[in-house]
Amino acid sequence: MARDLTDFLLLFSSYPGSIYSGATKLIALTVLPAGFVVLAPVELLREPTSAHLAIAAAAALGYTSLAMFQMGLRRYRRGDTPTSNV
């Protein structure tokens, strides 16, 4: 199952972004990080507009926030408590 999912992500991200539209494009750029990593930079290079740059920056900020939240959850589940140096 893991190999099939990996193959699906590789195939999905290797198709040109112009074939996706509507909900499929929304899923490709938000739910599947492989789609964002491949499709968004290509569009930014082809048509360098401030809208494409804003989308790339917002997505990078969103993925960074999600990663930091995941790190906080992992620390919380382990039972680590914050210590103060007072």
N, CA, C and O atoms as a DFTB+ gen file, in Angstrom:
344 C
 N C O
     1  1       0.818      -1.183       0.000
     2  2       0.000       0.000       0.000
     3  2       0.872       1.261       0.000
     4  3       0.580       2.216      -0.720
     5  1       1.934       1.265       0.800
     6  2       2.814       2.426       0.867
     7  2       3.502       2.666      -0.476
     8  3       3.665       3.809      -0.903
     9  1       3.897       1.598      -1.124
    10  2       4.540       1.754      -2.439
    11  2       3.551       2.297      -3.463
    12  3       3.909       3.149      -4.276
    13  1       2.320       1.818      -3.433
    14  2       1.302       2.326      -4.360
    15  2       1.035       3.808      -4.129
    16  3       0.884       4.571      -5.083
    17  1       0.977       4.214      -2.870
    18  2       0.755       5.622      -2.554
    19  2       1.927       6.488      -3.018
    20  3       1.722       7.584      -3.539
    21  1       3.138       6.004      -2.833
    22  2       4.316       6.723      -3.303
    23  2       4.299       6.861      -4.819
    24  3       4.572       7.936      -5.354
    25  1       3.977       5.764      -5.512
    26  2       3.892       5.810      -6.970
    27  2       2.812       6.786      -7.430
    28  3       3.004       7.509      -8.407
    29  1       1.669       6.809      -6.727
    30  2       0.594       7.732      -7.076
    31  2       1.051       9.175      -6.936
    32  3       0.791       9.992      -7.820
    33  1       1.730       9.505      -5.835
    34  2       2.206      10.868      -5.630
    35  2       3.223      11.279      -6.685
    36  3       3.208      12.416      -7.156
    37  1       4.105      10.361      -7.056
    38  2       5.095      10.678      -8.091
    39  2       4.427      10.904      -9.445
    40  3       4.772      11.844     -10.160
    41  1       3.477      10.047      -9.795
    42  2       2.776      10.220     -11.064
    43  2       1.930      11.487     -11.067
    44  3       1.891      12.212     -12.061
    45  1       1.259      11.750      -9.962
    46  2       0.387      12.915      -9.867
    47  2       1.189      14.201     -10.021
    48  3       0.742      15.138     -10.683
    49  1       2.350      14.248      -9.424
    50  2       3.151      15.471      -9.475
    51  2       3.938      15.599     -10.770
    52  3       4.448      16.679     -11.068
    53  1       4.052      14.528     -11.547
    54  2       4.813      14.622     -12.789
    55  2       3.963      15.088     -13.967
    56  3       4.519      15.471     -14.996
    57  1       2.638      15.069     -13.853
    58  2       1.786      15.576     -14.924
    59  2       1.874      17.096     -14.961
    60  3       2.091      17.723     -13.924
    61  1       1.713      17.695     -16.127
    62  2       1.753      19.168     -16.184
    63  2       0.572      19.774     -15.436
    64  3      -0.524      19.214     -15.429
    65  1       0.803      20.910     -14.815
    66  2      -0.225      21.552     -14.014
    67  2      -1.400      22.058     -14.813
    68  3      -2.472      22.291     -14.254
    69  1      -1.224      22.232     -16.104
    70  2      -2.300      22.774     -16.929
    71  2      -3.461      21.798     -17.108
    72  3      -4.546      22.215     -17.512
    73  1      -3.263      20.519     -16.821
    74  2      -4.369      19.574     -16.990
    75  2      -5.305      19.574     -15.795
    76  3      -6.403      19.023     -15.873
    77  1      -4.894      20.177     -14.700
    78  2      -5.737      20.233     -13.510
    79  2      -6.524      21.532     -13.491
    80  3      -6.021      22.589     -13.873
    81  1      -7.767      21.435     -13.039
    82  2      -8.587      22.642     -12.890
    83  2      -9.600      22.411     -11.782
    84  3      -9.927      21.272     -11.450
    85  1     -10.085      23.490     -11.223
    86  2     -11.133      23.418     -10.213
    87  2     -10.696      22.709      -8.950
    88  3      -9.635      22.991      -8.392
    89  1     -11.535      21.781      -8.506
    90  2     -11.284      21.069      -7.249
    91  2     -10.030      20.212      -7.320
    92  3      -9.326      20.065      -6.320
    93  1      -9.741      19.647      -8.477
    94  2      -8.544      18.816      -8.615
    95  2      -7.285      19.656      -8.402
    96  3      -6.333      19.207      -7.762
    97  1      -7.284      20.866      -8.937
    98  2      -6.128      21.731      -8.745
    99  2      -6.017      22.172      -7.288
   100  3      -4.914      22.273      -6.752
   101  1      -7.147      22.432      -6.650
   102  2      -7.132      22.801      -5.238
   103  2      -6.561      21.666      -4.395
   104  3      -5.760      21.908      -3.492
   105  1      -6.962      20.445      -4.679
   106  2      -6.439      19.282      -3.949
   107  2      -4.956      19.104      -4.232
   108  3      -4.181      18.806      -3.323
   109  1      -4.555      19.287      -5.491
   110  2      -3.147      19.105      -5.864
   111  2      -2.242      20.100      -5.160
   112  3      -1.098      19.778      -4.839
   113  1      -2.741      21.303      -4.916
   114  2      -1.885      22.329      -4.327
   115  2      -1.992      22.426      -2.814
   116  3      -1.146      23.065      -2.188
   117  1      -2.998      21.819      -2.207
   118  2      -3.135      21.943      -0.754
   119  2      -2.987      20.613      -0.030
   120  3      -2.194      20.507       0.906
   121  1      -3.718      19.622      -0.437
   122  2      -3.722      18.347       0.290
   123  2      -2.462      17.538       0.007
   124  3      -1.884      16.936       0.912
   125  1      -2.043      17.529      -1.252
   126  2      -0.865      16.752      -1.639
   127  2       0.350      17.668      -1.749
   128  3       0.458      18.421      -2.717
   129  1       1.250      17.625      -0.801
   130  2       2.416      18.507      -0.865
   131  2       3.261      18.282      -2.109
   132  3       3.917      19.211      -2.580
   133  1       3.259      17.064      -2.653
   134  2       4.043      16.813      -3.864
   135  2       3.539      17.664      -5.012
   136  3       4.334      18.153      -5.814
   137  1       2.237      17.849      -5.101
   138  2       1.682      18.705      -6.141
   139  2       2.104      20.140      -5.962
   140  3       2.421      20.818      -6.940
   141  1       2.116      20.616      -4.742
   142  2       2.531      21.997      -4.480
   143  2       4.002      22.189      -4.782
   144  3       4.392      23.190      -5.383
   145  1       4.811      21.245      -4.370
   146  2       6.255      21.376      -4.542
   147  2       6.631      21.426      -6.015
   148  3       7.595      22.096      -6.386
   149  1       5.878      20.721      -6.859
   150  2       6.207      20.685      -8.281
   151  2       5.456      21.746      -9.070
   152  3       6.062      22.452      -9.876
   153  1       4.151      21.876      -8.858
   154  2       3.335      22.734      -9.711
   155  2       3.465      24.221      -9.414
   156  3       3.511      25.026     -10.344
   157  1       3.522      24.596      -8.171
   158  2       3.562      26.022      -7.830
   159  2       4.843      26.710      -8.309
   160  3       4.746      27.793      -8.885
   161  1       6.025      26.150      -8.106
   162  2       7.230      26.836      -8.611
   163  2       7.262      26.960     -10.134
   164  3       7.785      27.939     -10.666
   165  1       6.708      25.974     -10.835
   166  2       6.687      26.045     -12.291
   167  2       5.811      27.204     -12.744
   168  3       6.191      27.955     -13.642
   169  1       4.636      27.355     -12.129
   170  2       3.773      28.479     -12.489
   171  2       4.413      29.809     -12.119
   172  3       4.264      30.792     -12.844
   173  1       5.114      29.846     -11.009
   174  2       5.787      31.078     -10.602
   175  2       6.895      31.445     -11.584
   176  3       7.117      32.626     -11.848
   177  1       7.592      30.452     -12.127
   178  2       8.639      30.723     -13.104
   179  2       8.071      31.117     -14.463
   180  3       8.623      31.978     -15.149
   181  1       6.970      30.484     -14.846
   182  2       6.372      30.792     -16.149
   183  2       5.702      32.158     -16.167
   184  3       5.871      32.923     -17.118
   185  1       4.951      32.465     -15.130
   186  2       4.246      33.741     -15.031
   187  2       4.546      34.377     -13.680
   188  3       3.758      34.235     -12.745
   189  1       5.667      35.074     -13.561
   190  2       6.029      35.654     -12.264
   191  2       5.152      36.865     -11.915
   192  3       5.481      38.006     -12.239
   193  1       4.044      36.584     -11.255
   194  2       3.151      37.656     -10.804
   195  2       3.162      37.695      -9.286
   196  3       3.592      36.751      -8.623
   197  1       2.687      38.792      -8.760
   198  2       2.636      38.912      -7.305
   199  2       1.620      37.938      -6.710
   200  3       1.776      37.517      -5.564
   201  1       0.586      37.574      -7.465
   202  2      -0.395      36.604      -6.974
   203  2       0.237      35.226      -6.808
   204  3      -0.002      34.556      -5.803
   205  1       1.042      34.793      -7.783
   206  2       1.705      33.494      -7.664
   207  2       2.716      33.499      -6.523
   208  3       2.866      32.507      -5.810
   209  1       3.406      34.624      -6.359
   210  2       4.358      34.727      -5.254
   211  2       3.646      34.687      -3.910
   212  3       4.132      34.065      -2.965
   213  1       2.502      35.345      -3.819
   214  2       1.725      35.333      -2.574
   215  2       1.218      33.935      -2.255
   216  3       1.221      33.524      -1.095
   217  1       0.785      33.207      -3.266
   218  2       0.320      31.833      -3.058
   219  2       1.463      30.959      -2.562
   220  3       1.286      30.174      -1.630
   221  1       2.628      31.089      -3.174
   222  2       3.785      30.296      -2.753
   223  2       4.191      30.635      -1.322
   224  3       4.493      29.742      -0.531
   225  1       4.199      31.921      -0.992
   226  2       4.573      32.334       0.363
   227  2       3.547      31.870       1.390
   228  3       3.920      31.421       2.474
   229  1       2.260      31.972       1.067
   230  2       1.219      31.532       1.996
   231  2       1.281      30.025       2.215
   232  3       1.110      29.552       3.338
   233  1       1.523      29.279       1.160
   234  2       1.619      27.819       1.302
   235  2       2.844      27.432       2.124
   236  3       2.771      26.540       2.968
   237  1       3.965      28.100       1.880
   238  2       5.162      27.805       2.667
   239  2       4.932      28.121       4.137
   240  3       5.349      27.360       5.010
   241  1       4.274      29.236       4.413
   242  2       3.954      29.593       5.795
   243  2       2.992      28.587       6.414
   244  3       3.137      28.224       7.582
   245  1       2.021      28.141       5.645
   246  2       1.067      27.150       6.144
   247  2       1.720      25.818       6.470
   248  3       1.453      25.228       7.517
   249  1       2.585      25.342       5.562
   250  2       3.274      24.076       5.818
   251  2       4.253      24.197       6.986
   252  3       4.433      23.241       7.740
   253  1       4.880      25.351       7.141
   254  2       5.772      25.565       8.279
   255  2       4.984      25.565       9.587
   256  3       5.418      24.979      10.578
   257  1       3.834      26.219       9.584
   258  2       2.984      26.239      10.782
   259  2       2.505      24.837      11.141
   260  3       2.476      24.460      12.313
   261  1       2.133      24.081      10.131
   262  2       1.688      22.705      10.366
   263  2       2.816      21.852      10.947
   264  3       2.582      21.043      11.844
   265  1       4.026      22.028      10.443
   266  2       5.168      21.268      10.953
   267  2       5.486      21.650      12.395
   268  3       5.787      20.781      13.214
   269  1       5.422      22.931      12.707
   270  2       5.693      23.361      14.079
   271  2       4.601      22.873      15.025
   272  3       4.890      22.503      16.163
   273  1       3.361      22.867      14.571
   274  2       2.269      22.345      15.385
   275  2       2.483      20.858      15.666
   276  3       2.268      20.392      16.784
   277  1       2.907      20.122      14.642
   278  2       3.169      18.689      14.810
   279  2       4.297      18.461      15.801
   280  3       4.227      17.534      16.608
   281  1       5.339      19.287      15.757
   282  2       6.438      19.154      16.723
   283  2       5.955      19.438      18.138
   284  3       6.378      18.772      19.083
   285  1       5.073      20.420      18.292
   286  2       4.521      20.729      19.610
   287  2       3.658      19.598      20.136
   288  3       3.696      19.278      21.324
   289  1       2.874      18.987      19.240
   290  2       2.055      17.852      19.667
   291  2       2.914      16.684      20.120
   292  3       2.596      16.011      21.101
   293  1       3.989      16.452      19.409
   294  2       4.877      15.348      19.772
   295  2       5.474      15.583      21.157
   296  3       5.568      14.652      21.957
   297  1       5.878      16.822      21.448
   298  2       6.437      17.159      22.755
   299  2       5.365      17.023      23.840
   300  3       5.644      16.546      24.940
   301  1       4.152      17.441      23.525
   302  2       3.048      17.371      24.482
   303  2       2.706      15.915      24.803
   304  3       2.441      15.585      25.959
   305  1       2.708      15.051      23.801
   306  2       2.385      13.637      24.027
   307  2       3.440      12.935      24.865
   308  3       3.129      12.002      25.605
   309  1       4.699      13.384      24.750
   310  2       5.752      12.753      25.549
   311  2       5.657      13.145      27.008
   312  3       6.195      12.452      27.871
   313  1       4.987      14.234      27.296
   314  2       4.840      14.659      28.676
   315  2       5.879      15.662      29.128
   316  3       5.988      15.948      30.320
   317  1       6.650      16.206      28.185
   318  2       7.621      17.236      28.549
   319  2       6.893      18.478      29.035
   320  3       5.892      18.900      28.457
   321  1       7.404      19.037      30.082
   322  2       6.820      20.274      30.584
   323  2       7.819      21.398      30.370
   324  3       9.024      21.197      30.524
   325  1       7.339      22.554      30.024
   326  2       8.264      23.672      29.848
   327  2       8.853      24.084      31.194
   328  3       8.165      24.096      32.215
   329  1      10.114      24.413      31.173
   330  2      10.783      24.857      32.399
   331  2      11.104      26.328      32.246
   332  3      11.388      26.807      31.148
   333  1      11.057      27.027      33.342
   334  2      11.402      28.452      33.306
   335  2      12.711      28.661      34.029
   336  3      13.019      27.976      35.004
   337  1      13.456      29.591      33.549
   338  2      14.769      29.909      34.143
   339  2      14.623      31.193      34.959
   340  3      15.274      32.196      34.664
   341  1      13.788      31.163      35.960
   342  2      13.566      32.348      36.790
   343  2      14.412      32.279      38.029
   344  3      14.368      33.187      38.859
